[in-house]
Amino acid sequence: MAQLLIDELNRYSSYKFDTKENRIRNLKSNENTDIEQFLSIQHLLDLNKINHKFEKNFEIQIVK
């Protein structure tokens, strides 16, 4: 994934891109998850045609 997109993903306060796992980690608990940020990240990934799947705790796994 391009560094520019990774930088954009890391701008969200509730999420962090994990380069080792190729995963977007939710930094909050389920009760405190920022759903708007989650949906914005999903939209950003869709716009850039990045294959992904949703995991527990509102995390997103990038699929190769």
N, C-alpha and C positions, 0 to 999 in steps of 0.2 A: 504494500500500500504506500502511496506517495507521502512523503514527509509533510507536505502542506495539508493533506487531509488529516493526518495524525495530529498535527498542531491544532487544527480546527476542533477535532474531537476532544482534545485535552483542555479546551477553553471552558467546557462545562464543569461547573463546580461539584456536581454530584457523581461524576464519572471520570474514569482515567483509563487510557489505552495501555494495556499490558503487552509490550512487544514480545516478550518471551512466550506467552500463551496465545498471542494473536487474538486478544479478547478485550472487550470493553467492560471494565469492572464498575459495578455500582459501589460507591463509597458509603452509602447510607443503608440503614436497615430497611426491611420491607415496609414498615410503617411510615418511614420518613422519606421514601423514594420520591424523587421529583419526576412525576409522570410526564410533564411537559418537556423536560429535558430528554427523557427516554424517547418520546415520540419525535422530537427534533433530530435526535441522532439517527433514528430509523429513517427519517426522511432524507437526511444527508447521505446515508449509505445507499438508499434507493436511487437518489439522483446520480450518484457516482457509480451505479451498477456494481456495488460490492455485495457479493453473496454472503448472507449471514443467517444465523438462526438464534432464536431466543432461548435463554437458559433460565434456571431458577434465580431468584433474587434480582430480577430485572437486569441480568447481564446479557451481553450479546457476544456470541462467538462468530468470528470471521471464518467463513468456509472457503477453502481454496478450490 
